[in-house]
Amino acid sequence: MSHLPTIQIETLTTIRQDANHNAFTDLCSYSGRFYLTFRRSLDGHGVSSSGSVVVLESDDGRSWSEAFTFCVPGRDTRDPHFLVFKGSLFVYTGTWLLPEADLPLNLNEAIGYAAWTADGSEWSGPTQMEGTHAHYVWRATAHGDRAFLCARRRRAYASGIADEQEPESIEAAMLESADGLVWSFRSLFVGDFGDETAFLFDADDSAVALVRGGGEVPARICRSAPPWTVWTSAYLDRNVGGPLLTRWGDRYLVGGRKIKADDTRTTSLYWLHEDALHEAVELPSGGDCSYPGFVALGAERGLLSYYSSHEGSTAIYLAELTVR
């Protein structure tokens, strides 16, 4: 579509590349500084006791230092995401309880944890988030005096189902909180094939969400008007793994893993227009990749974090982008 611009990669910087599996990023600006978070593990992509959350900070988006690192004993910490809410910067992580011996993972044992800071120097946590037991938490956003969180869970908390098998019985729930730590149920984005969900609120208080697809089920765009208890949905033409949904200028920006016709993978960015995706740029990436975070630096400039294994080890990258 001619009225949708392309995105240009101006610079690409490797932020972290070492013997660890570094993955699942998010990016934000807070109190005049940039913050980048990711999950680090010596044992690869899968659930492991070596999983920890790393938070980096930067004054300029170029030189980065480690601000805070944490893990939860007995659990794998992964998929960290930021939330700026009521004068604090929160980082949320979904955690799996590490099973004994060869027992399978159990979604009903998932719990969300939070760490937070008011000044970027002194951090609190990690603390278990009340109301998230049996929920695997993901992206969050703030609207008015409330915070909202995506969390997937097993319908009726059904037992005896290993990890994320039988995805048709997994829901994607919207939780809400007055303080960022104690959560309660608001509604369901979707009641089946629920997965990672990125969402935001528009100026008219309506909400739009992007629910990751999987298997034969593509991603969905879901919409709801206040009080955000009833959602409509429309299927897209593809899956979007590790999805990002944000606004850049007056447009919706979507990012995530794309599976090509030859079954190779890459991280791509799209414009969402009239409930359809329009590809804007493909990032240098491949294999195990995606999970972007984004900060707009203006209507035509932005920073994007993501991870990829296309250079051998699984590394964290930061791209400076412009709209053309």
C-alpha positions in Angstrom: 0.0 0.0 0.0 1.6 3.2 -1.2 0.6 5.4 1.8 2.3 3.1 4.3 6.0 3.9 4.5 9.0 1.6 4.7 11.3 1.3 7.7 15.1 1.8 7.3 17.7 0.2 9.6 20.2 3.0 10.2 22.4 1.2 12.7 22.5 -2.3 14.2 24.4 -2.9 17.4 25.1 -6.2 19.2 24.3 -5.6 22.8 25.1 -9.0 24.3 26.7 -12.0 22.7 28.4 -14.7 24.8 28.2 -18.3 25.8 24.6 -17.8 27.2 21.3 -18.1 25.4 20.3 -14.4 25.5 16.7 -13.9 24.4 13.2 -12.5 24.9 13.8 -8.7 25.0 11.9 -5.6 26.0 12.9 -1.9 25.8 11.6 1.3 27.4 12.5 4.8 28.4 12.1 5.9 32.0 13.2 9.0 33.9 15.5 10.2 31.1 17.2 6.8 30.6 16.8 3.8 28.4 16.3 0.3 29.9 16.7 -3.0 28.0 15.7 -6.4 29.6 16.2 -10.0 28.5 16.4 -13.5 29.8 19.8 -15.1 30.1 20.5 -18.9 30.5 23.4 -21.2 30.1 21.1 -24.0 29.0 19.5 -22.6 25.9 15.9 -21.7 25.0 14.2 -24.3 27.2 13.0 -24.1 30.8 16.1 -24.3 33.1 17.2 -23.4 36.6 19.9 -21.1 35.0 17.3 -18.7 33.6 17.6 -15.2 35.0 16.4 -11.7 34.1 18.9 -9.1 33.2 18.1 -5.3 33.1 20.6 -3.0 31.3 20.5 0.8 31.4 21.9 3.5 29.1 22.0 7.3 28.9 22.2 7.4 25.2 21.1 4.1 23.8 24.6 3.2 22.8 26.7 2.4 25.9 24.9 0.0 28.2 25.7 -1.2 31.8 24.0 -3.8 34.0 21.5 -2.3 36.4 19.8 -5.3 38.0 19.7 -9.1 37.6 17.5 -11.6 39.4 16.2 -15.1 39.4 13.6 -17.1 41.3 15.0 -20.2 43.0 13.3 -23.4 41.9 11.8 -21.6 38.9 12.8 -20.6 35.4 12.4 -16.8 34.9 11.8 -15.8 31.3 9.9 -13.3 29.0 10.6 -10.1 31.0 8.6 -7.0 30.1 8.6 -3.5 31.4 5.7 -1.3 32.7 6.0 2.3 33.7 3.3 2.9 36.3 2.6 5.3 39.1 6.2 6.6 39.4 8.0 3.3 39.2 9.5 1.1 36.6 8.4 -2.5 36.9 9.8 -5.6 35.2 7.5 -8.6 35.1 8.5 -12.2 34.4 6.6 -15.3 33.8 8.0 -18.3 35.7 7.6 -22.1 35.4 8.0 -24.3 38.4 10.9 -26.6 37.6 9.5 -30.2 37.7 11.1 -33.1 39.6 12.8 -35.8 37.6 11.2 -36.3 34.2 7.8 -34.9 35.1 6.2 -32.4 32.6 5.8 -28.7 33.1 2.5 -27.7 34.6 0.8 -24.4 33.5 -1.2 -24.5 36.7 2.0 -24.0 38.7 3.1 -20.8 36.8 3.4 -17.6 38.8 4.3 -14.1 37.8 7.0 -12.2 39.6 7.9 -8.5 39.6 10.9 -6.3 40.4 10.7 -2.5 40.4 12.5 0.7 41.0 11.6 4.4 41.5 15.0 5.9 40.7 16.7 3.2 38.5 19.4 2.6 41.2 17.6 0.9 44.1 15.6 -2.2 43.0 13.0 -4.2 45.0 12.0 -7.8 44.4 11.6 -10.2 42.9 8.2 -10.5 44.5 5.4 -12.9 43.7 2.5 -11.1 42.0 -0.7 -11.8 43.9 -3.5 -13.1 41.7 -1.1 -14.7 39.1 -0.9 -18.2 40.4 -1.7 -20.6 37.5 -1.1 -17.7 35.1 1.9 -17.3 32.8 2.3 -13.5 32.6 3.4 -11.6 29.6 3.1 -7.9 28.3 1.5 -5.2 30.4 0.4 -1.6 29.9 -1.0 1.2 31.9 -4.2 3.2 31.3 -5.6 5.8 33.6 -5.0 4.7 37.2 -4.9 1.0 36.4 -2.3 -1.4 35.0 -3.4 -4.2 32.7 -1.5 -7.5 32.1 -1.8 -10.4 29.7 -1.7 -13.8 31.3 -2.4 -17.2 29.7 -4.0 -20.0 31.7 -5.7 -23.3 31.4 -9.4 -23.2 31.0 -11.0 -24.2 34.4 -7.4 -24.9 35.5 -7.8 -28.4 34.0 -5.1 -30.7 35.4 -3.2 -33.6 33.9 -2.2 -31.7 30.7 1.6 -31.3 30.1 3.1 -27.9 29.7 1.3 -26.1 26.8 -0.2 -29.1 25.1 -3.9 -29.0 24.1 -3.7 -25.3 23.2 -7.4 -25.1 22.4 -7.9 -25.2 26.2 -5.6 -22.3 27.0 -7.1 -18.8 27.5 -5.5 -15.4 27.2 -6.7 -13.3 30.1 -6.6 -9.6 30.8 -5.7 -8.9 34.5 -5.9 -5.5 36.1 -4.1 -3.9 39.1 -4.2 -0.7 41.1 -0.6 -1.0 42.3 1.2 -3.2 39.8 1.6 -6.1 42.3 -1.9 -7.4 43.2 -3.9 -8.5 40.2 -7.5 -9.5 39.5 -9.4 -10.8 36.4 -10.9 -8.3 34.0 -11.8 -10.3 30.9 -10.6 -12.8 28.2 -8.8 -11.6 25.1 -9.6 -15.0 23.7 -11.0 -18.2 25.2 -9.1 -20.7 23.1 -5.6 -21.0 21.6 -4.6 -18.2 24.0 -1.0 -17.2 23.8 1.4 -14.2 24.1 -0.7 -11.1 23.7 0.5 -7.5 23.1 -2.1 -4.8 23.6 -2.6 -1.1 24.0 -5.3 1.5 24.6 -6.3 4.2 22.1 -7.2 7.8 22.8 -10.9 6.9 22.8 -10.3 4.4 25.6 -10.8 1.4 23.3 -8.3 -1.4 23.4 -6.6 -3.4 20.6 -4.7 -6.6 21.1 -2.5 -8.9 19.0 -2.7 -12.5 20.1 0.0 -14.8 18.8 -1.1 -17.8 16.7 0.3 -21.3 16.7 0.0 -24.5 14.7 -2.9 -24.1 12.2 -4.3 -21.1 14.1 -3.0 -17.7 12.9 -2.6 -14.6 15.0 -5.7 -12.5 15.8 -6.4 -8.9 16.2 -8.9 -8.3 19.1 -10.7 -5.1 20.0 -12.8 -4.0 22.9 -14.6 -0.8 24.1 -14.7 0.1 27.8 -15.1 -1.6 30.2 -13.1 -4.1 28.1 -15.1 -7.2 29.0 -16.3 -8.1 25.5 -13.8 -8.6 22.7 -14.2 -9.1 18.9 -11.5 -10.8 16.9 -10.3 -11.1 13.4 -7.7 -13.6 12.1 -4.6 -12.4 10.4 -2.9 -14.2 7.5 0.0 -15.5 9.6 1.5 -16.3 13.0 3.4 -13.5 14.8 5.8 -15.1 17.3 6.8 -13.0 20.4 4.5 -10.2 19.2 5.0 -6.5 19.7 2.1 -4.0 19.2 2.8 -0.3 19.7 2.1 3.0 18.2 4.7 4.9 16.1 3.5 8.3 15.2 -0.1 7.8 14.1 0.3 4.2 13.0 0.2 0.8 14.7 3.6 -1.0 14.6 3.7 -4.8 14.8 6.9 -6.9 15.3 7.6 -10.6 15.7 8.8 -13.9 14.3 7.8 -14.7 10.7 7.9 -18.2 9.4 8.7 -18.2 5.7 7.4 -20.6 3.0 10.7 -22.6 3.3 10.1 -22.9 7.1 13.0 -20.6 7.9 12.4 -17.9 10.5 13.1 -14.2 10.7 12.1 -11.2 12.7 9.9 -8.7 10.7 8.2 -5.4 11.3 4.8 -4.5 9.9 2.2 -1.8 9.9 -1.2 -2.9 11.1 -3.8 -1.2 8.9 -7.5 -2.2 8.6 -6.8 -5.4 10.5 -4.1 -6.5 8.1 -0.4 -6.7 8.3 1.8 -4.8 5.7 5.5 -5.7 5.9 7.8 -2.7 6.4 11.2 -4.3 7.0 12.9 -7.6 7.7 15.6 -7.4 10.4 18.9 -9.3 10.2 17.9 -12.5 12.0 17.2 -16.2 11.7 16.6 -19.4 13.6 15.7 -18.8 17.2 14.7 -15.1 17.1 12.1 -12.3 17.6 10.6 -10.9 20.9 11.2 -7.2 20.1 10.8 -4.2 22.3 10.4 -0.6 20.9 10.9 3.0 22.0 9.8 5.8 19.7 12.3 8.7 19.6 9.9 10.8 17.5 7.5 10.3 14.6 10.3 9.1 12.3 13.0 7.6 14.6 12.9 4.7 17.0 15.0 2.1 18.8 14.1 -1.6 18.5 15.6 -4.5 20.6 15.3 -8.1 19.6 17.2 -11.4 19.7 18.5 -13.8 17.1 20.8 -16.8 16.5 21.7 -16.0 12.9 25.3 -15.3 13.8 25.7 -18.6 15.7 25.2 -17.8 19.3 21.9 -16.4 20.5 22.5 -12.6 20.9 20.7 -9.4 21.8 20.6 -6.7 19.1 19.5 -3.0 19.1 18.5 -1.4 15.8 18.1 2.4 15.2 15.2 2.8 12.8 13.8 5.6 10.6 10.6 5.9 8.7 11.0 6.5 4.9 
